[in-house]
Amino acid sequence: SMNVKKSVRTEREEVRVPKRREEVDVERVPVNREVAEAEFGDEEVVVQVFEEEVVVSKRVVLKEEIRLRKRVVEDEEVVEVDLRKEEVEIDDRTKHGAADVLREPLGQGYQRREGE
């Protein structure tokens, strides 16, 4: 038999993610020159500043399937074993005074061996 056990392991990982942002530098340049006309007043200039923000999300993804198959494998093994067979031995002295011996394994026909 075969037992298969599946478990869930949680690992904490540190991941470096590159990101970009914009910065604003204000430079004041002294000019010191005369102008013909100038309007004094309040003025506002809007400059948009952007920055990339890292958004981390997790999702479940099927990574692999494990398939188990059972199959029959045949092979051979060489072993030594003692097997027993029964034999019948008949001493037949009815012919000419000579001993004829009939020897046969059980379940097969008679085999006559003379002079044994």
N, C-alpha and C positions, 0 to 999 in steps of 0.2 A: 504494500500500500504506500501511498505517497501523500504527505500533508503539505499544503502550501499556505503560508501565512503572509498577509499583506499588512503593512503598517505605514503610518504617516509620520514623516520627520519634518520638523520645522527648523530652518536654518536662517540665521540673521546674516545678511550680507551688507557690506558697505560698497556703494557704487558711486564712482565719480562721474558726474554729469556736467559737461561743459555748458555754460550759459553766458549770455551777453547782456550788457546794459549800456545805456547812454548816460553820459555825465555832461554837465554844462559848466563850462569855464567862463567866467566873466573877466574880461580884460578891459581895463581903462587905459586909454592911450592919450596922453596929454598932447594937444595940438597947438594951442596958443596962437591962433591966427584970427584975423579980423574978418567978419562976415558982413555982407550988406544988410541983411535983414534976418531976423529970427523970431519965431513965435514961441513965447513961453507958455507952458501949460502942462497939465498932467497927461501923461501918455503911458500906456501899458503895452508891453509886448509879451505875447504868450508863446512860449517855446514848449513843445511837447517832448517829454523825456520818456523813453521806453526802456523796459527791462524784461528779460526773459525770466519766466518763473517756472520752476521745476514742478511738475505735477506727477505724482507717483500713483499708479493704480495697479491693482492685481486682478488677474483673471485666471480662471481655471482652464487649463489646456490639457487635452488627452495626449500624453506623450508616447505611450506605447501600449500594446496589448500583449498579454502573455497567454499563449495557447499551450495547453498540455494535451498530449495525445498518448494513448496507451496502445502498444502494438505487441504482437507475439513475435519472439525471436527464437529461432530453432538453431541448435548447435549439437555437436556430438562430444561425448566424453568417453575416453577409453578407461575402462576399469577391469580389474581382475575379479572374477566371481566363480565360485564352485557351483557347478550345476550337477544334479544327480539324474541318472538315467537308470531305469530298471532293465535288466537283461534276464532272459530265461535260458538255462543250459539244460539240454536233454541228452542223457547218455543212452544211445540206442545200440544195444548189443544183439539185436535180432538178426543182423546180416552177417554171415560167414565168420562169426566170432570176432570180427574187428570192431573196434569201438568207433562209432560215428558220433560226433558231437554236433548237435544243432544249437546254434547260438543266435539269438535275435533280440534286438531291442523291442520292447513292447510297442504295439501299434504299427509294426511294419511286417512285411512278409517273411517267411522262413528263409534263412540263409544256411545252407549246409556246408560245413567245413569238415572235411574228413581228416582223420589222423590227429586231431587236437587232443 
